[in-house]
Amino acid sequence: MKIKDNLIIKLILGVIIGILVGIYSNESVIQIIITIKQILGQVIFYMVPLIIVGFITPAITDLKENASKMLFAALAIAYLSSVGAALFSMISGYAIIPQLNIMPETEGIRHLPELVFLLEIPALMPVMTALFTAIVFGLAIIWTNAEGFEKLFKELNNMLMQMVRRIIIPILPIFIATTFAGLAYEGEIISQFPVFLKVILIVIVGHFIWLALLYAIAGAIAKKNPLEVVKYYGPAYFTALGTMSSAATLPVSLTCARKSPVLDRKIADFAVPIGATIHLCGSVLTEVFFVMTVSQILYGKLPEVGSMIIFIILLGIFAIGAPGIPGGTVMASLGLITGVLLFDQTGVALMLTIFALQDSFGTACNITGDGAIALMLTGLFGEKEKA
C-alpha cells in the first residue's frame, strides 16, 4: 500500500514531524502552528453532530429491511459484547493505569503563545441533541414507513462518508502534527511517549482475553467446540491487520467462517457480514482504556466512574452505527469524548493518534469476534444436527 493511502503511516509521520517541529520552533512559529490547529479542530468538531445524525439514523432505518428474530439477536449480542468489553476495559483501566505512575509534567513546561487569530465554526447542534435526533428520526421513519426521509438520510449518509474521506481524513495528520508540535514545545509529550507504547501492548492483551471469553460463551451456548471456529480465523485476523477495515476483510472472513464444520452455513453467511458492521468489541475495548489513559496524562486524573458508565452505555450504541473507515469508532464517538468526558482539542487529538496507532489490532479483534457471534446464533437458531 502506498504511503499516501495509508492513514496509519501518515499519522505516525504527523506525530514525528510535529514533535520535531515543536522541539525546534520558536514562539512565532509555534504561534502560527497552534492557530492552524485551532482552525482544523473547529472543522472536525463542526462535523461531529452531522456524523452522528448521518450514520446513526440510517443504521436504525436499515433494521426494518431484515426485521427478524435473528437480526435482533445479533444486534443484542453485538451490543452486549461491546459494552461487556468496555466494562472489562474500564475495570482494568482503574486497576492498571494508576500503577503506570503517569503524572502530568509541571517542571520545565513552556506556555503556548496566544493564537494569531481565533476562528470559530459553531456546530449546528449539541452532541446529545444530535444523538437524540438520530434515534427519534430513525424510529419515526420506521413507524411511518417514510420512504422519502429514509432515502434522504441514506443520501446524507453517503454525503457524510465522502466528507469524512475527503475532508476529515486528509486534515487529521495535519491536525495531529500541530497538536504534537504544541505538546513538544511545552515539553510534556517527550516524557509521556513511552506510556503510549505500554498501553498499546496492554490493550492488545486485553483483545485476546476478551476473545477467549467471547468464544467460551459462544461454545457454551452452541454446545460446540469454539476452537473449531477460531482455528480457521487466522487469515481473516492477519488480513484485518493489513486493511484496518472490517468491510475490506469481509470476503476473507466469510471464507474462514464457511470452513468451520460447527457453523451453520446460512447463519454464518448472515452473521459475518452484519457483524462486520455492528460488532466492534475490540475497538470499543481499546477506546475505553485509551480515554482513561489520556485523561490521566493530560488532566492528572481518571474520569469519574459515573461518567465512564454513561460513556460506555452510549458508546455501545455509537459503535453499531460507526462508519466503516479506519478509526470509525472513535470518529463516531468524538461527541461522547467531548460531551461526556469533557476532553478538549488536545485530548481529542491524542485519542485519535493513539487509537490510530493500534487500529489494525482493534479491527482484527472485531473480525475474529464475529465468528463467536456466528457460533452463538448457530446455537440459538441452527439445526440441532448439521446435515
C-alpha positions as CSV (number, residue, x, y, z in Angstrom):
1,M,0.0,0.0,0.0
2,K,1.3,3.5,-0.9
3,I,2.2,5.9,1.9
4,K,-0.4,8.4,0.6
5,D,-3.1,5.8,1.0
6,N,-2.1,4.5,4.4
7,L,-3.6,6.6,7.2
8,I,-1.5,5.0,10.0
9,I,1.8,5.8,8.2
10,K,0.6,9.4,7.7
11,L,-0.5,9.8,11.3
12,I,2.9,8.4,12.5
13,L,4.7,10.8,10.2
14,G,2.5,13.5,11.6
15,V,3.4,12.7,15.2
16,I,7.2,12.5,14.3
17,I,7.2,15.7,12.3
18,G,5.0,17.5,14.8
19,I,7.4,16.6,17.7
20,L,10.5,17.6,15.8
21,V,8.9,20.9,14.7
22,G,7.7,21.6,18.3
23,I,11.1,20.9,19.8
24,Y,13.0,23.3,17.5
25,S,10.3,26.0,16.9
26,N,10.5,29.5,18.4
27,E,7.5,31.4,19.7
28,S,6.5,33.0,16.4
29,V,6.4,29.7,14.5
30,I,4.5,27.8,17.2
31,Q,2.0,30.7,17.3
32,I,1.2,30.0,13.6
33,I,1.1,26.2,14.2
34,I,-1.4,26.3,17.1
35,T,-3.6,28.7,15.1
36,I,-3.7,26.2,12.3
37,K,-4.6,23.5,14.9
38,Q,-7.4,25.6,16.2
39,I,-8.9,26.1,12.7
40,L,-8.7,22.4,11.9
41,G,-10.1,21.5,15.2
42,Q,-13.1,23.7,14.5
43,V,-13.7,21.9,11.2
44,I,-13.6,18.5,12.9
45,F,-15.9,19.4,15.8
46,Y,-18.4,21.0,13.4
47,M,-18.6,17.7,11.6
48,V,-19.3,15.6,14.7
49,P,-23.1,16.2,15.2
50,L,-23.5,15.7,11.4
51,I,-21.7,12.4,11.6
52,I,-23.9,11.3,14.5
53,V,-27.2,12.0,12.6
54,G,-25.9,10.8,9.3
55,F,-24.7,7.4,10.5
56,I,-27.0,6.5,13.4
57,T,-30.3,7.3,11.7
58,P,-29.7,5.2,8.6
59,A,-28.4,2.4,10.8
60,I,-31.7,2.4,12.6
61,T,-33.9,2.5,9.5
62,D,-31.9,-0.4,7.9
63,L,-33.3,-2.6,10.7
64,K,-36.7,-2.9,9.0
65,E,-35.2,-4.4,5.9
66,N,-34.2,-7.6,7.8
67,A,-36.5,-7.4,10.8
68,S,-36.3,-10.9,12.2
69,K,-35.6,-12.6,15.5
70,M,-32.1,-13.4,14.3
71,L,-31.3,-9.8,13.4
72,F,-32.4,-8.5,16.8
73,A,-30.5,-11.3,18.5
74,A,-27.4,-10.3,16.5
75,L,-27.9,-6.7,17.5
76,A,-28.3,-7.6,21.1
77,I,-25.3,-9.9,21.2
78,A,-23.1,-7.3,19.4
79,Y,-24.2,-4.5,21.8
80,L,-23.7,-6.7,24.9
81,S,-20.3,-7.8,23.6
82,S,-19.2,-4.2,23.0
83,V,-20.5,-3.0,26.4
84,G,-19.0,-6.0,28.1
85,A,-15.6,-5.4,26.5
86,A,-15.8,-1.8,27.5
87,L,-16.7,-2.6,31.2
88,F,-13.8,-5.1,31.2
89,S,-11.5,-2.4,29.9
90,M,-12.8,0.2,32.4
91,I,-12.2,-2.1,35.4
92,S,-8.8,-3.0,34.0
93,G,-8.0,0.7,33.5
94,Y,-8.9,1.6,37.1
95,A,-6.7,-1.2,38.3
96,I,-3.7,-0.8,35.9
97,I,-3.4,2.8,34.9
98,P,-2.6,4.1,38.4
99,Q,0.2,1.5,38.5
100,L,1.9,3.1,35.5
101,N,2.8,6.2,37.5
102,I,1.5,8.6,34.9
103,M,1.9,12.1,36.2
104,P,1.4,15.4,34.3
105,E,4.7,17.2,33.9
106,T,4.9,20.5,35.7
107,E,8.6,21.3,35.6
108,G,10.2,22.8,32.5
109,I,6.8,23.4,30.8
110,R,6.6,26.3,28.5
111,H,3.3,28.1,28.0
112,L,1.9,28.3,24.4
113,P,1.6,31.8,23.0
114,E,-1.7,33.4,22.0
115,L,-3.3,32.5,18.7
116,V,-2.7,34.7,15.7
117,F,-6.4,34.9,15.3
118,L,-9.4,33.0,16.5
119,L,-11.8,31.4,14.0
120,E,-15.0,29.8,15.5
121,I,-17.3,27.5,13.5
122,P,-20.2,26.6,15.8
123,A,-21.8,23.2,15.2
124,L,-25.4,23.1,14.0
125,M,-26.5,21.4,17.3
126,P,-25.0,20.0,20.5
127,V,-23.8,16.4,20.5
128,M,-26.5,15.0,22.7
129,T,-29.2,16.8,20.6
130,A,-27.7,15.1,17.6
131,L,-27.9,11.7,19.2
132,F,-31.5,12.1,20.3
133,T,-32.4,13.5,16.9
134,A,-30.8,10.5,15.2
135,I,-32.7,8.0,17.3
136,V,-36.1,9.7,17.2
137,F,-35.9,10.2,13.4
138,G,-34.8,6.7,12.8
139,L,-37.7,5.2,14.8
140,A,-40.2,7.6,13.3
141,I,-39.2,6.7,9.7
142,I,-39.8,3.0,10.5
143,W,-43.1,3.7,12.2
144,T,-44.5,5.8,9.4
145,N,-42.7,4.0,6.5
146,A,-41.5,7.4,5.3
147,E,-39.6,6.2,2.3
148,G,-38.7,9.8,1.2
149,F,-37.0,10.5,4.5
150,E,-35.3,7.1,4.5
151,K,-33.8,7.8,1.1
152,L,-32.9,11.3,2.3
153,F,-30.9,10.0,5.3
154,K,-29.2,7.4,3.2
155,E,-28.1,10.2,0.8
156,L,-26.9,12.2,3.8
157,N,-25.0,9.1,4.9
158,N,-23.3,8.8,1.6
159,M,-22.5,12.6,1.6
160,L,-21.0,12.5,5.0
161,M,-19.0,9.4,4.2
162,Q,-17.4,11.4,1.4
163,M,-17.0,14.4,3.6
164,V,-15.2,12.3,6.2
165,R,-13.0,10.7,3.5
166,R,-12.3,14.0,1.6
167,I,-12.1,16.5,4.5
168,I,-11.7,14.9,7.9
169,I,-9.2,12.1,7.0
170,P,-6.9,14.3,4.9
171,I,-6.7,17.0,7.6
172,L,-6.2,14.5,10.5
173,P,-2.5,14.1,10.0
174,I,-2.0,17.9,9.9
175,F,-4.2,18.4,13.0
176,I,-2.3,15.7,14.9
177,A,1.1,17.1,13.7
178,T,0.1,20.6,15.0
179,T,-1.1,19.1,18.3
180,F,2.1,17.2,18.9
181,A,4.1,20.3,17.9
182,G,2.4,22.2,20.7
183,L,2.9,19.4,23.2
184,A,6.6,19.1,22.2
185,Y,7.0,22.9,22.5
186,E,5.6,22.7,26.0
187,G,7.9,19.8,26.8
188,E,5.2,17.3,28.0
189,I,4.9,14.7,25.3
190,I,8.5,13.5,25.2
191,S,8.3,12.2,28.8
192,Q,4.9,10.5,28.2
193,F,5.6,8.8,24.9
194,P,6.8,5.5,26.4
195,V,3.4,5.3,28.2
196,F,1.6,5.1,24.8
197,L,3.7,2.0,23.9
198,K,2.8,0.4,27.2
199,V,-0.9,0.9,26.9
200,I,-1.0,-0.3,23.3
201,L,0.6,-3.6,24.4
202,I,-1.8,-3.8,27.4
203,V,-4.8,-3.3,25.1
204,I,-3.7,-6.0,22.6
205,V,-3.5,-8.4,25.5
206,G,-7.0,-7.3,26.5
207,H,-8.2,-8.1,23.0
208,F,-7.2,-11.7,23.3
209,I,-8.6,-12.1,26.8
210,W,-12.0,-10.8,25.6
211,L,-12.0,-13.0,22.5
212,A,-11.3,-16.0,24.7
213,L,-14.2,-15.1,26.9
214,L,-16.5,-14.5,23.9
215,Y,-15.7,-17.8,22.3
216,A,-16.1,-19.6,25.6
217,I,-19.6,-18.2,26.0
218,A,-20.4,-19.0,22.3
219,G,-19.2,-22.6,22.8
220,A,-21.5,-22.9,25.9
221,I,-24.5,-21.6,24.0
222,A,-24.0,-23.7,20.9
223,K,-22.7,-26.7,22.8
224,K,-19.9,-27.0,20.3
225,N,-16.1,-26.6,20.4
226,P,-15.3,-23.0,19.8
227,L,-11.8,-23.9,18.6
228,E,-13.4,-25.4,15.5
229,V,-14.2,-21.8,14.6
230,V,-11.2,-19.9,15.9
231,K,-8.6,-22.1,14.2
232,Y,-10.0,-21.1,10.8
233,Y,-9.9,-17.3,11.5
234,G,-6.1,-16.8,11.2
235,P,-6.2,-15.5,7.6
236,A,-9.1,-13.1,8.5
237,Y,-7.2,-11.8,11.5
238,F,-4.0,-11.0,9.6
239,T,-6.0,-9.6,6.7
240,A,-7.6,-7.2,9.1
241,L,-4.2,-6.2,10.4
242,G,-3.3,-5.0,6.9
243,T,-6.6,-3.5,5.8
244,M,-7.8,-1.9,9.1
245,S,-11.2,-2.3,7.6
246,S,-13.9,-4.9,8.5
247,A,-15.6,-4.3,5.2
248,A,-12.4,-4.9,3.2
249,T,-11.7,-8.1,5.2
250,L,-15.3,-9.4,4.8
251,P,-14.6,-11.8,1.8
252,V,-11.8,-13.4,3.8
253,S,-13.9,-13.6,7.0
254,L,-16.7,-15.3,5.1
255,T,-14.3,-17.8,3.6
256,C,-12.9,-18.6,7.0
257,A,-16.3,-19.0,8.6
258,R,-17.5,-21.3,5.9
259,K,-14.6,-23.7,6.5
260,S,-15.8,-24.2,10.1
261,P,-17.6,-27.6,10.5
262,V,-19.6,-26.3,13.5
263,L,-21.2,-23.2,12.0
264,D,-24.5,-23.3,10.2
265,R,-23.6,-22.1,6.6
266,K,-26.7,-19.9,6.2
267,I,-26.3,-18.4,9.6
268,A,-22.6,-17.7,9.1
269,D,-23.4,-16.0,5.8
270,F,-25.8,-13.8,7.7
271,A,-23.9,-13.2,10.9
272,V,-20.4,-12.5,9.5
273,P,-21.5,-9.6,7.2
274,I,-23.7,-8.0,9.8
275,G,-21.1,-8.5,12.4
276,A,-18.6,-6.6,10.3
277,T,-21.0,-3.6,10.5
278,I,-22.3,-3.7,14.1
279,H,-19.8,-5.7,16.2
280,L,-16.8,-3.6,17.3
281,C,-15.8,-5.1,20.6
282,G,-12.0,-4.7,20.0
283,S,-12.4,-1.0,19.0
284,V,-14.6,-0.2,22.0
285,L,-12.3,-2.0,24.4
286,T,-9.4,0.0,23.1
287,E,-11.2,3.3,23.2
288,V,-12.3,3.0,26.8
289,F,-8.7,2.2,28.0
290,F,-7.2,4.9,25.9
291,V,-9.6,7.7,27.1
292,M,-8.7,6.8,30.7
293,T,-5.0,6.9,29.9
294,V,-5.3,10.2,28.0
295,S,-7.3,11.7,30.9
296,Q,-4.6,10.7,33.4
297,I,-1.8,12.1,31.1
298,L,-3.4,15.4,30.3
299,Y,-5.7,16.1,33.2
300,G,-3.9,14.3,36.0
301,K,-6.8,12.1,37.0
302,L,-9.0,9.2,35.7
303,P,-12.6,10.0,34.7
304,E,-15.3,9.6,37.3
305,V,-16.9,6.1,37.4
306,G,-20.4,7.6,36.7
307,S,-19.1,9.4,33.6
308,M,-17.4,6.3,32.4
309,I,-20.6,4.2,32.8
310,I,-22.6,6.8,30.8
311,F,-19.8,6.9,28.2
312,I,-19.8,3.1,27.8
313,I,-23.6,2.7,27.5
314,L,-23.7,5.3,24.8
315,L,-20.5,4.1,23.1
316,G,-22.1,0.7,22.6
317,I,-24.9,2.5,20.6
318,F,-22.5,4.7,18.7
319,A,-20.3,1.6,17.7
320,I,-23.3,0.0,16.0
321,G,-23.6,3.0,13.7
322,A,-19.9,3.8,13.3
323,P,-18.6,4.4,9.8
324,G,-16.6,1.6,8.3
325,I,-13.4,3.5,8.0
326,P,-10.1,3.3,9.9
327,G,-10.8,4.9,13.3
328,G,-14.5,4.9,12.6
329,T,-15.5,4.0,16.2
330,V,-13.5,6.9,17.7
331,M,-14.7,9.2,14.9
332,A,-18.3,8.4,15.6
333,S,-17.9,8.9,19.3
334,L,-16.0,12.1,19.3
335,G,-19.1,13.8,20.6
336,L,-19.1,11.5,23.6
337,I,-15.4,12.1,24.3
338,T,-16.0,15.9,24.4
339,G,-19.6,15.9,25.7
340,V,-19.5,13.3,28.4
341,L,-15.8,13.1,29.3
342,L,-15.2,16.8,28.6
343,F,-12.0,16.3,26.6
344,D,-10.5,19.4,24.9
345,Q,-9.0,19.6,21.4
346,T,-5.6,18.3,22.7
347,G,-7.3,15.3,24.4
348,V,-9.2,14.5,21.2
349,A,-6.0,14.7,19.1
350,L,-4.2,12.4,21.4
351,M,-7.1,10.0,21.3
352,L,-7.2,10.0,17.6
353,T,-3.5,9.4,17.4
354,I,-3.1,6.6,19.9
355,F,-6.2,4.9,18.6
356,A,-4.9,5.0,15.1
357,L,-1.6,3.5,16.1
358,Q,-3.3,0.3,17.1
359,D,-6.4,0.4,14.9
360,S,-5.4,-2.6,12.9
361,F,-5.3,-4.8,16.0
362,G,-8.8,-3.5,17.1
363,T,-10.2,-4.3,13.7
364,A,-8.7,-7.8,13.8
365,C,-10.3,-8.4,17.2
366,N,-13.7,-7.2,15.8
367,I,-13.4,-9.5,12.8
368,T,-12.4,-12.5,14.9
369,G,-15.2,-11.8,17.4
370,D,-17.7,-12.1,14.6
371,G,-17.0,-15.8,14.4
372,A,-18.2,-16.1,18.0
373,I,-21.4,-14.3,17.2
374,A,-22.0,-16.7,14.3
375,L,-21.4,-19.6,16.7
376,M,-23.9,-18.1,19.2
377,L,-26.6,-17.7,16.5
378,T,-25.9,-21.2,15.3
379,G,-26.7,-22.5,18.8
380,L,-29.8,-20.3,19.1
381,F,-31.3,-20.7,15.6
382,G,-29.4,-23.5,13.8
383,E,-30.3,-27.1,13.1
384,K,-29.9,-29.5,16.0
385,E,-27.9,-31.7,13.8
386,K,-25.8,-30.5,11.0
387,A,-26.5,-32.1,7.7
